[in-house]
Amino acid sequence: MVYIGICSVVGSLTVVSIKAVGIAIKITLEGTNQLQYFETWIFAMVAVTCIITQLNYLNMALDTFNAAVVSPIYYAMFTSFTIVASVIMFKDWSGQSASNIASEICGFITILCGTAVLHSTKEPELIITDLYTPLSPQVSWHNVQSNGGTWKQKDEDSLLPGYITVLRQDYFK
């Protein structure tokens, strides 16, 4: 679970960095060139570094745990850390009323509860125990004799006229 925590924290920093780069691009398109400032390039490098780190830790978490476990935990932690980072860095709640902030928090808690309910009511996965079943049917040769008796051909016997191919259909379960 440490991998998911690191991935979530770094993911929230990715969102904040990308938001800063987006603001710099917007201001540049409005006429004030932001590419000349050192901070713009720092945020761009932080964004790239965070994206690489986030993908690395997410892959390690998925290698360690099942995706059905990683996804809801990652979603909840990533969203929580992103909200906190945005509030701290960009003061997202500074111009809002208390009722708007409470509405956002209630909506976030509702989404987290819905994710928890969906995850907890999911049916367990079917575990396949026989992973190495042959893909082709087993073929055996039988001699049809006139008296109604049959006998199985040995591997070293040569194929003689009067033999037929019998496929075992129970092999295709």
Backbone as numpy.savetxt, mean C-alpha at the origin, in Angstrom:
# Nx Ny Nz CAx CAy CAz Cx Cy Cz
6.17 -0.49 14.06 5.36 0.70 14.06 6.21 1.97 14.06
7.48 1.81 14.37 8.39 2.95 14.34 8.53 3.47 12.90
8.57 2.53 11.95 8.68 2.93 10.54 7.49 3.79 10.12
6.30 3.41 10.56 5.10 4.17 10.19 5.15 5.55 10.83
5.62 5.64 12.08 5.74 6.93 12.75 6.72 7.85 12.05
7.89 7.31 11.70 8.89 8.12 11.00 8.35 8.57 9.65
7.70 7.64 8.95 7.14 7.95 7.64 6.07 9.04 7.75
5.26 8.99 8.78 4.20 9.98 8.97 4.76 11.36 9.29
5.75 11.42 10.17 6.36 12.70 10.52 7.05 13.32 9.31
7.82 12.49 8.60 8.52 12.99 7.41 7.51 13.37 6.33
6.40 12.62 6.24 5.35 12.96 5.27 4.72 14.30 5.56
4.53 14.61 6.84 3.96 15.93 7.17 4.94 17.05 6.82
6.22 16.80 7.00 7.23 17.78 6.58 7.25 17.93 5.06
6.97 16.82 4.35 6.88 16.90 2.88 5.74 17.82 2.48
4.60 17.68 3.11 3.45 18.52 2.78 3.75 19.98 3.05
4.36 20.27 4.18 4.69 21.66 4.53 5.71 22.22 3.54
6.71 21.43 3.18 7.73 21.90 2.23 7.14 22.15 0.85
6.29 21.24 0.40 5.66 21.42 -0.91 4.73 22.64 -0.90
4.07 22.87 0.22 3.21 24.06 0.32 4.06 25.32 0.24
5.22 25.32 0.88 6.12 26.49 0.81 6.64 26.70 -0.61
7.00 25.61 -1.30 7.46 25.73 -2.69 6.31 26.23 -3.57
5.10 25.74 -3.32 3.93 26.20 -4.09 3.67 27.69 -3.90
3.83 28.17 -2.68 3.65 29.61 -2.41 4.74 30.41 -3.13
5.97 29.88 -3.13 7.06 30.56 -3.84 6.80 30.62 -5.34
6.27 29.54 -5.90 5.95 29.55 -7.34 4.83 30.54 -7.63
3.83 30.59 -6.76 2.72 31.52 -6.95 3.21 32.97 -6.94
4.06 33.29 -5.97 4.59 34.65 -5.87 5.48 34.97 -7.07
6.23 33.97 -7.54 7.07 34.17 -8.73 6.22 34.46 -9.95
5.11 33.73 -10.11 4.24 33.96 -11.26 3.52 35.30 -11.17
3.37 35.85 -9.97 2.76 37.17 -9.80 3.74 38.30 -10.10
5.03 37.98 -10.25 5.98 39.01 -10.66 7.20 39.17 -9.79
7.21 38.63 -8.58 8.35 38.75 -7.70 9.12 37.41 -7.73
10.27 37.41 -8.31 11.04 36.17 -8.47 11.52 35.64 -7.12
11.05 34.45 -6.75 11.43 33.83 -5.48 12.59 32.85 -5.64
12.97 32.56 -6.88 14.05 31.61 -7.12 15.41 32.18 -6.73
15.48 33.48 -6.54 16.74 34.10 -6.15 17.00 34.00 -4.65
15.99 33.60 -3.90 16.14 33.49 -2.45 16.58 32.09 -2.06
17.47 32.04 -1.11 18.05 30.79 -0.64 16.99 29.89 0.01
16.03 30.48 0.68 15.00 29.71 1.39 14.15 28.86 0.45
13.89 29.38 -0.75 13.10 28.62 -1.73 13.81 27.33 -2.09
15.10 27.41 -2.29 15.88 26.22 -2.65 16.01 25.26 -1.47
16.07 25.81 -0.27 16.11 24.95 0.93 14.82 24.15 1.03
13.68 24.82 0.86 12.40 24.11 0.93 12.28 23.06 -0.19
12.80 23.37 -1.37 12.76 22.39 -2.47 13.62 21.16 -2.13
14.80 21.39 -1.58 15.68 20.26 -1.21 15.10 19.46 -0.04
14.49 20.15 0.91 13.83 19.45 2.03 12.69 18.59 1.50
11.93 19.12 0.55 10.82 18.35 -0.03 11.31 17.09 -0.72
12.35 17.21 -1.52 12.89 16.04 -2.23 13.45 15.02 -1.23
14.19 15.49 -0.25 14.75 14.59 0.77 13.65 13.89 1.56
12.64 14.65 1.93 11.53 14.06 2.69 10.75 13.03 1.87
10.55 13.29 0.59 9.84 12.34 -0.26 10.61 11.02 -0.34
11.91 11.11 -0.55 12.74 9.89 -0.64 12.73 9.14 0.69
12.89 9.86 1.78 12.88 9.23 3.11 11.53 8.60 3.41
10.47 9.33 3.07 9.12 8.82 3.33 8.87 7.53 2.56
9.23 7.48 1.30 9.03 6.26 0.51 9.87 5.11 1.05
11.08 5.40 1.49 11.94 4.37 2.04 11.33 3.74 3.30
10.89 4.57 4.22 10.30 4.05 5.47 8.93 3.41 5.24
8.17 3.91 4.28 6.90 3.28 3.97 7.13 1.87 3.40
8.12 1.73 2.54 8.46 0.40 2.02 8.94 -0.53 3.12
9.73 -0.03 4.06 10.17 -0.88 5.17 8.99 -1.30 6.04
8.04 -0.39 6.26 6.86 -0.73 7.05 6.02 -1.78 6.32
5.89 -1.65 5.02 5.11 -2.62 4.25 5.82 -3.97 4.15
7.14 -3.96 4.20 7.88 -5.23 4.24 7.72 -5.93 5.58
7.58 -5.14 6.63 7.49 -5.70 7.98 6.07 -6.11 8.33
5.08 -5.29 7.97 3.69 -5.53 8.35 2.81 -5.67 7.12
1.63 -6.17 7.33 0.63 -6.31 6.28 0.13 -4.92 5.88
-0.19 -4.75 4.61 -0.69 -3.46 4.13 -2.02 -3.08 4.78
-2.80 -4.08 5.17 -4.08 -3.80 5.84 -3.87 -3.19 7.22
-2.71 -3.41 7.80 -2.39 -2.82 9.11 -1.71 -1.47 8.92
-0.81 -1.39 7.94 -0.02 -0.18 7.73 -0.89 0.98 7.24
-1.78 0.72 6.30 -2.53 1.80 5.66 -3.37 2.64 6.62
-4.22 2.05 7.46 -5.01 2.92 8.35 -4.18 3.65 9.39
-3.16 2.99 9.92 -2.31 3.66 10.91 -1.54 4.80 10.27
-1.00 4.54 9.09 -0.26 5.58 8.37 -1.18 6.76 8.04
-2.38 6.45 7.57 -3.33 7.51 7.22 -3.63 8.40 8.43
-3.93 7.78 9.55 -4.29 8.53 10.75 -3.11 9.38 11.24
-1.93 8.77 11.32 -0.76 9.51 11.83 -0.33 10.60 10.86
-0.31 10.30 9.57 0.11 11.27 8.56 -0.82 12.49 8.59
-2.13 12.25 8.63 -3.08 13.35 8.66 -2.94 14.18 9.93
-2.77 13.50 11.06 -2.60 14.22 12.33 -1.37 15.11 12.32
-0.24 14.54 11.92 1.00 15.32 11.90 0.96 16.44 10.87
0.28 16.21 9.76 0.18 17.27 8.74 -0.64 18.44 9.25
-1.73 18.15 9.95 -2.55 19.24 10.51 -1.75 20.03 11.54
-1.04 19.32 12.42 -0.24 20.00 13.44 0.87 20.84 12.79
1.56 20.28 11.80 2.65 21.01 11.14 2.12 22.24 10.40
0.97 22.12 9.77 0.39 23.28 9.06 -0.04 24.37 10.03
-0.59 23.95 11.17 -1.00 24.93 12.18 0.22 25.68 12.70
1.31 24.95 12.93 2.51 25.59 13.48 3.20 26.46 12.43
3.42 25.92 11.23 4.23 26.61 10.22 3.47 27.76 9.56
2.23 27.52 9.16 1.50 28.52 8.39 0.39 29.21 9.17
0.25 28.87 10.44 -0.77 29.47 11.30 -2.15 29.40 10.62
-2.49 28.17 10.19 -3.74 27.96 9.45 -4.98 28.33 10.23
-4.94 28.25 11.54 -6.14 28.51 12.33 -6.18 29.94 12.88
-5.22 30.79 12.51 -5.15 32.13 13.11 -6.33 33.02 12.72
-6.85 32.88 11.52 -7.94 33.75 11.09 -9.31 33.11 11.20
-9.42 31.97 11.85 -10.69 31.26 11.92 -11.34 31.41 13.30
-12.64 31.27 13.29 -13.37 31.33 14.56 -13.26 29.99 15.27
-13.62 30.00 16.55 -13.55 28.77 17.34 -14.49 27.70 16.80
-15.64 28.10 16.28 -16.58 27.11 15.74 -16.03 26.46 14.47
-15.32 27.23 13.63 -14.70 26.63 12.44 -13.60 25.64 12.83
-12.81 26.00 13.80 -11.74 25.10 14.26 -12.36 23.84 14.87
-13.39 23.99 15.66 -14.07 22.84 16.26 -14.69 21.95 15.19
-15.24 22.55 14.15 -15.82 21.78 13.04 -14.74 20.96 12.32
-13.59 21.57 12.09 -12.50 20.84 11.44 -12.02 19.68 12.31
-11.89 19.92 13.60 -11.45 18.86 14.51 -12.48 17.73 14.57
-13.76 18.08 14.63 -14.81 17.05 14.65 -14.83 16.25 13.34
-14.65 16.92 12.23 -14.58 16.22 10.95 -13.39 15.27 10.88
-12.27 15.72 11.41 -11.08 14.87 11.43 -11.29 13.65 12.33
-11.90 13.86 13.49 -12.17 12.73 14.41 -13.17 11.77 13.77
-14.15 12.29 13.05 -15.11 11.43 12.35 -14.42 10.57 11.31
-13.51 11.15 10.56 -12.77 10.39 9.54 -11.91 9.32 10.20
-11.25 9.66 11.31 -10.44 8.67 12.01 -11.29 7.52 12.56
-12.45 7.86 13.11 -13.35 6.82 13.63 -13.86 5.93 12.49
-14.19 6.53 11.37 -14.64 5.74 10.22 -13.55 4.81 9.72
-12.32 5.28 9.70 -11.20 4.43 9.30 -11.03 3.27 10.27
-11.15 3.57 11.57 -11.02 2.50 12.58 -12.14 1.48 12.45
-13.36 1.94 12.21 -14.49 1.01 12.06 -14.32 0.15 10.81
-13.94 0.76 9.70 -13.72 -0.01 8.48 -12.62 -1.06 8.66
-11.58 -0.68 9.35 -10.47 -1.62 9.57 -10.86 -2.74 10.52
-11.65 -2.43 11.54 -11.98 -3.45 12.54 -13.07 -4.41 12.06
-13.90 -4.01 11.12 -14.97 -4.88 10.64 -14.61 -5.64 9.38
-13.38 -5.52 8.94 -12.95 -6.20 7.73 -12.85 -7.69 7.98
-13.25 -8.49 6.98 -13.16 -9.93 7.10 -11.69 -10.35 7.04
-11.33 -11.39 7.79 -9.93 -11.85 7.74 -9.61 -12.44 6.37
-8.33 -12.33 6.02 -7.90 -12.84 4.73 -7.85 -14.36 4.75
-8.13 -14.96 3.59 -8.04 -16.39 3.43 -6.57 -16.77 3.29
-6.12 -17.68 4.12 -4.73 -18.09 4.09 -4.62 -19.37 3.26
-3.85 -19.32 2.22 -3.64 -20.47 1.35 -2.45 -21.25 1.89
-2.67 -22.51 2.23 -1.59 -23.30 2.82 -0.78 -24.03 1.76
-1.39 -24.39 0.65 -0.68 -25.14 -0.38 -0.34 -24.19 -1.52
0.82 -23.53 -1.42 1.20 -22.54 -2.41 1.87 -23.15 -3.64
2.32 -24.38 -3.53 3.10 -24.97 -4.60 2.36 -26.13 -5.26
1.12 -25.93 -5.61 0.35 -26.93 -6.33 0.78 -26.89 -7.79
1.03 -28.05 -8.38 1.41 -28.04 -9.80 0.31 -27.44 -10.65
0.72 -26.72 -11.69 -0.24 -26.06 -12.54 -0.80 -26.98 -13.62
-0.05 -28.01 -14.02 -0.53 -28.90 -15.06 -1.13 -30.15 -14.44
-2.09 -30.76 -15.11 -2.70 -31.97 -14.57 -1.74 -33.14 -14.66
-1.99 -34.12 -13.83 -1.17 -35.31 -13.87 -1.73 -36.23 -14.95
-0.85 -36.75 -15.78 -1.25 -37.60 -16.89 -0.81 -39.02 -16.58
-1.71 -39.94 -16.78 -1.34 -41.36 -16.65 -1.90 -42.11 -17.84
-1.24 -43.18 -18.18 -1.63 -43.98 -19.34 -2.25 -45.28 -18.86
-3.36 -45.66 -19.46 -4.03 -46.90 -19.10 -4.30 -47.71 -20.37
-4.18 -48.99 -20.25 -4.47 -49.88 -21.36 -5.90 -50.37 -21.20
-6.68 -50.18 -22.21 -8.05 -50.68 -22.19 -8.02 -52.07 -22.82
-8.28 -53.05 -22.01 -8.25 -54.43 -22.51 -9.66 -54.90 -22.81
-9.76 -55.92 -23.60 -11.07 -56.41 -24.03 -11.85 -57.05 -22.89
-11.17 -57.53 -21.85 -11.89 -58.17 -20.75 -12.36 -57.16 -19.70
-12.16 -55.86 -19.91 -12.63 -54.83 -18.99 -11.60 -54.43 -17.95
-10.52 -55.13 -17.84 -9.49 -54.78 -16.87 -8.59 -53.68 -17.40
-7.97 -52.95 -16.52 -7.02 -51.91 -16.90 -5.76 -52.09 -16.10
-4.67 -51.57 -16.61 -3.43 -51.54 -15.86 -2.69 -50.26 -16.18
-1.96 -49.77 -15.22 -1.24 -48.51 -15.37 0.12 -48.79 -15.98
0.50 -47.95 -16.93 1.79 -48.10 -17.58 2.88 -47.55 -16.68
3.99 -48.23 -16.64 5.16 -47.76 -15.91 5.89 -46.73 -16.75
6.67 -45.86 -16.10 7.37 -44.80 -16.82 8.34 -45.34 -17.85
8.95 -46.48 -17.57 9.94 -46.99 -18.51 9.33 -47.76 -19.67
8.02 -48.07 -19.60 7.37 -48.78 -20.70 7.23 -47.85 -21.89
7.29 -48.41 -23.07 7.10 -47.60 -24.27 5.61 -47.51 -24.58
5.22 -46.46 -25.25 3.83 -46.25 -25.59 3.43 -47.20 -26.71
2.45 -48.02 -26.44 1.98 -49.00 -27.41 0.59 -48.61 -27.88
0.18 -49.07 -29.06 -1.18 -48.79 -29.51 -2.19 -49.39 -28.53
-3.31 -48.74 -28.37 -4.33 -49.21 -27.46 -4.34 -48.48 -26.13
-3.42 -47.54 -25.93 -3.38 -46.76 -24.69 -4.14 -45.46 -24.88
-4.77 -44.97 -23.82 -5.47 -43.70 -23.87 -4.95 -42.81 -22.75
-5.14 -41.50 -22.89 -4.71 -40.53 -21.89 -5.87 -40.24 -20.95
-5.58 -40.28 -19.65 -6.59 -39.97 -18.64 -6.06 -38.80 -17.81
-6.84 -37.73 -17.75 -6.48 -36.58 -16.94 -7.22 -36.67 -15.62
-6.51 -36.42 -14.54 -7.15 -36.40 -13.22 -7.74 -35.02 -13.01
-9.07 -34.91 -13.06 -9.73 -33.63 -12.93 -9.68 -33.07 -11.51
-9.48 -33.94 -10.54 -9.42 -33.45 -9.15 -8.16 -32.62 -8.90
-7.24 -32.60 -9.84 -6.02 -31.81 -9.70 -6.29 -30.33 -9.92
-7.44 -29.98 -10.48 -7.76 -28.59 -10.79 -8.63 -27.95 -9.73
-8.56 -28.35 -8.52 -9.39 -27.80 -7.43 -9.15 -26.34 -7.24
